[in-house]
Amino acid sequence: MRSYKFLYSALAASLALAPLVCSATTDTHVKANVPYQAVTELSFQAPAQRLSYGDDPLQFIELWPGPTNSAPLILFIHGGCWLNAYDIKHTYAATSALQQVGYAVASLEYRRTGDNGGGWPGTWHDVQTAVQILAATPELQLEQRKVIAMGHSAGGHLALLAGNAFPDTIDHVVGLAAITDLASYTAADGGCQQAGVQFMAHATPADWQTANPSQQPVQLSVTLLQGKADSIVPIAQAENYAQHDLVQVVFDDNAGHFDWVHPGTTAWQQLLTTLEAIND
């Protein structure tokens, strides 16, 4: 593995809050089932630091430091149907809002379908490498804090895989409208469902099992947050995964797909309440 020592000193020197970047005024009282565009128009706090975990420009981690070195760290994986049309920036409002309530956040960017090296298994290799680099970064002191892997939609799929692969690093997984069963999801009609087919285009039968959280034993506690008004990820994805031990599901009757990454929704308040319970 390449040396990351030069990154550690840069990290230690620059973990100060970055200036606020405003793309639009944040409405803190919005209706449920917000559209994707509403998320992209929110204000956000820019990340304080970027760490590279590979040679590709898309292989990086952005950091929002917590108030103390022992603050719980959220390892965030954005969604977007595994497609390169949707990048890390659309979750800046969510990740910076998590920092504002006391969490440290490490948000992963990764190669996606349409990127050189993206799709299965390259995307998964990126997530694995990023987690390993975070665990090996002394300044983050992961061994002294709780680590929560959190992912939205397709990022929830990757977060579930990460929890199973790194139970010694990750303490809890939170899936936000997470895709839990890749086989049943990609068998259905829909744009994101067919993007999942593209994501697995070069996969072998063995890959399909490795890539599918529902086909694996759950290694640590998982909380799924699912909106019943979600038109992109059906509630069956959460209901069926809840049959595994260590998995609990919190439903929101009114939440749509993007409510979980919009800090102005009631679903977001449910997320914060869930995090408080996990960290008690």
N, C-alpha and C positions, 0 to 999 in steps of 0.2 A: 504493500500500500504506500502511496506517495506520502511524503512528509507534510504535516499540517502545522508544524511548529511556528512558522511565520504567521499563520493566521491567529494563533493564540495570543501573541503579543499585540496584534492589531485589535483583537477583540477587547482585551483588557484596557487598551488606551481609549476606546471610543464608545463604551457603554453608557453614554449620556443620552437623554431624551432628544429626539430629533424634532425639528419644528413642525408645527401643525400644517398639513397640506389640505386645503379645502377644495373639493370639486363641486360641492353644492351645500346648501344649508341642511343639516340633519333634522328631520322631523321626528321627535321622540314619541309621538302619539299617532300611529298610523293604523290603517285597517289591516285585517289579516289577509293572507294570501297575496303578498306583494309580488309584483313582477320582477324579473331579473334587472331591468333597467333601473328600478328604484334602488337596488343595492349598489349599482355602479355610480349613482349620483350622490352618495353619502360622503360626508367629510371623514377624514381619517388622520391618524398620527403616523407619520412616515417611520419606517423601521430605523433602528439606531445603528444596525450593523448587518452586513452581508458576509456570509461564509461560503466559500466554494468547496464542494465535495467531489469535483471532477473537472475534466478539461472542457466539457461542453458549456457554453454560456448559460444554458438552462439548468445546470446542476448547481443550485445554490440554496442556502437557507437564510431567511431574514429573521432578525431578532428584535423583539421588543422586551427589554429587561424588566424584571419585577422590582418591587420596592426594596427587597432584601435578597441576599444570596440563597435564602432558604424558601423563598416564595414558590408555590407549586408552579411547575413548568408545563405549559400546554404545547404539545407537539402537534401542530395544525397541518392538515393536508386538504387543500382546496379541491373542489369538484369541477365539473364541467364536462361530464360524459367521457372522460379520458381524452378529450380532443384538444388539439393545440390552439383552437379558436378561443379557449377560455383559460386565462392565466391567473397567476397568484393575485393580481391587483384587485380583482373583484371581491376579494375577502379582506382587503385592507381595513375597511370599517369594522369588521368583526374582530380581527386580531388586535387592532389598536384599542378597541373598546374593552377587550379582555384585559389588556394591560392596565387600563384606567381603573379597573376594579380590583387590581392587586395581583394579577398573575403575570408571570414571565411567559413569553410566547416565542416559539421557534416555528416559523411557517416554511414549509418545504415547497420549492419549485422543482419540477421534474419534467423529463421528456415525455410527451404525450403522443397519441396517434396523430400522424402527420409530421412529426419531428423525426429527424434522422436518429435512429436508435430507440424511438418511442414505440408504444404498444407493448404487448406481452412478448418476452419477459423483460425488455429493457426498462420499462416504467417501474416495475417491481424491483429490479436491481438498483435503480436510483433511490427508491425509498429505503431499501436495506442499507445502502452505503451511507445515506444521510443520517440514519439512526446511529450507525456505528461511529460516525464522525462526531455527532453530538455527545455520545457517551464517552468518547475519548478526549473531549475538550475540557481541560482542567478548570477553566474559569467558570464553566456552567455548573460544576459540582452536582451533577445529577444524582450521585449517591446520597446526597444530603437533602434531597427534596422529593416531593411526590411528582411523578411524571404521568401526565394524562395524554394519551394519543387521541386526538379529536379530528374527525374527518366529515366532510359534507358530501353527500351523494356518492359519486365515484370516488371521492377522497375518503368517504366512510368505508367503502370497500377496501381501500388500501390501508386504512387505519386498523381495521379488523385483522388483516393479514399481518400487519406489523406487531400487533399485540400478541398474536400467536407465535410469531417468530422471535420476539424479544421480551419474554416475560420477566427476565432479570433486569431489564432497563425500564420497561413500562409497567406502571402500577394499575392503570385502569384505562379502558377504551370508552369513548363517547362517540356514538354514531349519530350524525344529524341527517335524517332522511337517507340513511345509508343503504347502499345496495349490498345485500347480504348473500344472495343466491344468484350467482352469475348465470347459471344454466337456465333457470326459469325466467330470469330477467331478459336475457337476450333472445329467448324463444317468443317473446311477445312483440306486438307491433308498437311502433313509436320511434321517434328520432333518437333519443338517448339509448333505447334498447338496441337499435341497429348500429349505433356507434360502438356499443359493447361488442357486437359481432366483428366490427372492424378492429377493435382493440385486440381481439383474440385471433386475428386472421391467420397468424403463422403458428398457432398453438397446436401441440400434439394432444391426444386424449389424456395423457398424464398431466400435461400443463393445465388442462381444464379442471382437474381435481386440485392441483396445487394452487390455482388461482381462485378457487371458490371457497370462501369462508364457511359456508354451510356444510361443506364436506370435511371439515376439520374439527377436532375436539377443541373446545374453548379453553384457553390456558389461564385466563385471568378475568376479573369482573368486567362486565360490559353493560353499559346503559345506552339504549337506543331511544332517541327522541324522534317521534314521527307525527306528522300532521295528517289528519284524515281528509283534508282538502287538497292533498298533494296529487297533482296530475302527472308527475314525472316518475316518482317512485311510489308504487302502490303499498298500502298498509300491510299487505301479505308478506312483504319482505321483512318487516319487523315482527309480525305475528309468528311466522314460521321459525325465525331465528331464536325467538324466545323459548322454543322447546329445548334448547340447549341449557345445560346447567350454567350457572353464574351469569345469566343474561336477564336483565329486566328491561321493560319497555314503558315509556311514558308517552301517552298519546295526547295530542291537542286537537280537539274537534274542529277548530277553525283554521289551523295553520296550513299554509301551502308550502311549496318546496323551498322557497327562498326566505321564508320568515325566520329560519334558524340562523341566518347570517345577516340579519337586519337588526341592529341594536334598538330600533324603535318599536318593535312588535311585542305582543304579549308572549309569544313563543320564546323570544330572547330572554324575557324575565324568567320563564320556566327553565331555560338553560342555566341561568345564573343560580337559580334555586337548586338545581340538580348538582351543579359544581360545589356549592356550599355543603350539601349533604355528603358528597364524595370526600370532601376535605375535612369533615368533622372528625 
